Amino acid sequence: MSQPFNFEQALKDLQLGKDLTGKDGVLMPLIKQLTEAALQAELDNHLKMREDEPNRRNGITSKTIKSGSGSFELDTPRDRAGTFEPQLVKKNQTKLTPEMDRKILSMFGLGMGYRDIKHHLEEMYGVEVSTGTISAVTDQLLSELTEWRQRPLESHYPIA
């Protein structure tokens, strides 16, 4: 497990003008620590609920998680039987919150292209997002846009 969040160092970094969020932000280690502690608690609860079955901890798996505050390496605990399914950060999940999707949709709605969105996310948050991921997120919006474009229109609209 990673080192505990150092509040004194965080205060010094803030006083020196270091960003609170984003790439190398002061809060990233705290977000990582809180997320990992929550996952450990989930595993503890999982093992407690299945005390009748032989099972125990079995190390960690690391993966890169993207959040609205930046990206970080998350150490997800595992169990020997392979029955643990984390709920906070599910298996194969790479985004901590839907916040990143909302940012992508917002930029897309403003007319930004995929490359511009990718560059902006990398510059502002230190998060590398593939154009394939951006495309998958914006595809959620395209069906709604198509439906809206094909809606029935009235023959006349009153103007006041």
C-alpha positions as CSV (number, residue, x, y, z in Angstrom):
1,M,0.0,0.0,0.0
2,S,1.2,3.5,-0.7
3,Q,2.5,6.0,1.9
4,P,-0.1,8.0,3.9
5,F,-1.1,11.4,2.7
6,N,1.2,14.0,4.1
7,F,-0.9,17.1,5.0
8,E,2.1,19.2,6.0
9,Q,3.7,18.6,2.6
10,A,0.4,19.3,0.9
11,L,0.2,22.7,2.7
12,K,3.7,23.6,1.7
13,D,3.0,22.6,-1.9
14,L,-0.1,24.8,-1.9
15,Q,1.8,27.7,-0.5
16,L,4.4,27.3,-3.2
17,G,1.6,27.6,-5.8
18,K,1.3,24.0,-6.8
19,D,-2.2,23.2,-8.3
20,L,-4.8,21.5,-6.1
21,T,-6.0,19.3,-8.9
22,G,-4.8,18.2,-12.3
23,K,-1.6,16.6,-13.3
24,D,0.7,16.3,-10.2
25,G,-2.0,18.1,-8.2
26,V,-1.8,18.2,-4.4
27,L,-5.0,16.2,-3.9
28,M,-4.1,13.2,-6.1
29,P,-2.3,11.2,-3.4
30,L,-5.3,11.8,-1.1
31,I,-7.8,10.6,-3.7
32,K,-5.6,7.5,-4.3
33,Q,-5.3,6.8,-0.6
34,L,-9.1,7.2,0.1
35,T,-10.0,5.0,-2.9
36,E,-7.6,2.2,-1.9
37,A,-8.8,2.3,1.7
38,A,-12.4,2.0,0.5
39,L,-11.5,-1.0,-1.7
40,Q,-9.6,-2.7,1.2
41,A,-12.8,-2.2,3.3
42,E,-14.9,-3.8,0.6
43,L,-12.6,-6.8,0.5
44,D,-12.7,-7.1,4.3
45,N,-16.5,-7.1,4.2
46,H,-16.5,-9.6,1.3
47,L,-14.2,-12.0,3.3
48,K,-16.2,-11.6,6.5
49,M,-19.5,-12.4,4.7
50,R,-18.1,-15.6,3.3
51,E,-16.3,-16.9,6.4
52,D,-17.6,-20.4,5.8
53,E,-15.7,-20.6,2.5
54,P,-11.9,-20.9,2.5
55,N,-10.7,-17.6,1.1
56,R,-8.1,-14.9,1.9
57,R,-6.3,-11.9,0.5
58,N,-4.2,-12.5,-2.5
59,G,-2.2,-9.3,-3.3
60,I,-3.1,-6.4,-5.5
61,T,-3.6,-5.5,-9.1
62,S,-2.5,-2.1,-10.3
63,K,-4.3,-0.1,-13.0
64,T,-4.4,3.5,-14.1
65,I,-7.5,5.4,-13.1
66,K,-8.6,8.6,-14.7
67,S,-10.5,11.2,-12.7
68,G,-11.6,14.8,-13.0
69,S,-8.6,15.7,-10.9
70,G,-6.0,13.8,-12.9
71,S,-4.9,10.1,-13.2
72,F,-3.2,7.8,-10.8
73,E,-2.1,4.2,-10.3
74,L,-4.7,2.4,-8.2
75,D,-3.8,-0.8,-6.2
76,T,-6.9,-3.0,-6.2
77,P,-6.9,-5.8,-3.7
78,R,-7.7,-9.4,-4.8
79,D,-8.9,-12.5,-3.0
80,R,-7.5,-16.1,-3.5
81,A,-10.9,-17.5,-4.7
82,G,-11.4,-14.7,-7.3
83,T,-14.9,-14.0,-6.0
84,F,-14.3,-10.4,-4.9
85,E,-16.0,-7.9,-7.2
86,P,-15.2,-4.4,-6.1
87,Q,-18.1,-1.9,-6.3
88,L,-16.4,1.5,-6.0
89,V,-14.0,0.8,-8.9
90,K,-15.3,-2.2,-10.8
91,K,-13.1,-4.6,-12.7
92,N,-12.1,-3.1,-16.1
93,Q,-13.2,0.4,-15.0
94,T,-10.7,3.0,-15.8
95,K,-12.6,6.2,-14.8
96,L,-13.3,7.0,-11.2
97,T,-16.4,9.0,-11.9
98,P,-18.7,9.9,-14.9
99,E,-17.3,13.4,-14.5
100,M,-14.7,12.7,-17.3
101,D,-17.5,11.6,-19.7
102,R,-19.4,14.8,-18.9
103,K,-16.4,16.9,-19.7
104,I,-15.9,15.1,-23.0
105,L,-19.5,15.5,-23.9
106,S,-19.4,19.2,-23.0
107,M,-16.4,19.9,-25.2
108,F,-17.9,17.8,-28.0
109,G,-21.2,19.8,-27.7
110,L,-19.2,23.0,-28.1
111,G,-17.9,21.8,-31.4
112,M,-14.4,20.6,-30.4
113,G,-12.9,17.8,-32.4
114,Y,-11.5,14.5,-30.9
115,R,-7.9,15.7,-31.2
116,D,-8.7,19.0,-29.5
117,I,-10.6,17.2,-26.7
118,K,-7.7,14.7,-26.2
119,H,-5.2,17.5,-26.1
120,H,-7.3,19.6,-23.7
121,L,-7.8,16.7,-21.2
122,E,-4.1,15.9,-21.3
123,E,-3.1,19.5,-20.7
124,M,-5.6,20.4,-18.0
125,Y,-5.8,17.1,-16.1
126,G,-2.7,15.1,-17.0
127,V,-5.0,12.4,-18.3
128,E,-4.3,10.6,-21.6
129,V,-7.6,9.6,-23.3
130,S,-7.5,7.8,-26.6
131,T,-9.6,9.0,-29.5
132,G,-11.4,5.6,-29.3
133,T,-12.5,6.3,-25.8
134,I,-13.7,9.8,-26.8
135,S,-15.5,8.3,-29.7
136,A,-17.2,5.7,-27.5
137,V,-18.3,8.5,-25.1
138,T,-19.6,10.8,-27.8
139,D,-21.4,7.9,-29.5
140,Q,-23.7,7.8,-26.5
141,L,-24.9,11.3,-27.5
142,L,-25.2,10.6,-31.2
143,S,-28.3,8.4,-30.9
144,E,-30.0,11.2,-28.9
145,L,-29.0,13.8,-31.5
146,T,-30.4,11.6,-34.4
147,E,-33.6,11.1,-32.5
148,W,-33.9,14.9,-31.9
149,R,-33.2,15.6,-35.6
150,Q,-35.9,13.2,-36.7
151,R,-38.6,14.4,-34.3
152,P,-41.9,15.4,-35.8
153,L,-42.3,19.2,-36.3
154,E,-45.4,21.3,-36.3
155,S,-46.5,22.9,-39.6
156,H,-46.7,26.4,-37.9
157,Y,-45.1,27.9,-34.9
158,P,-46.5,31.1,-33.3
159,I,-44.0,33.8,-32.7
160,A,-44.7,36.3,-29.9
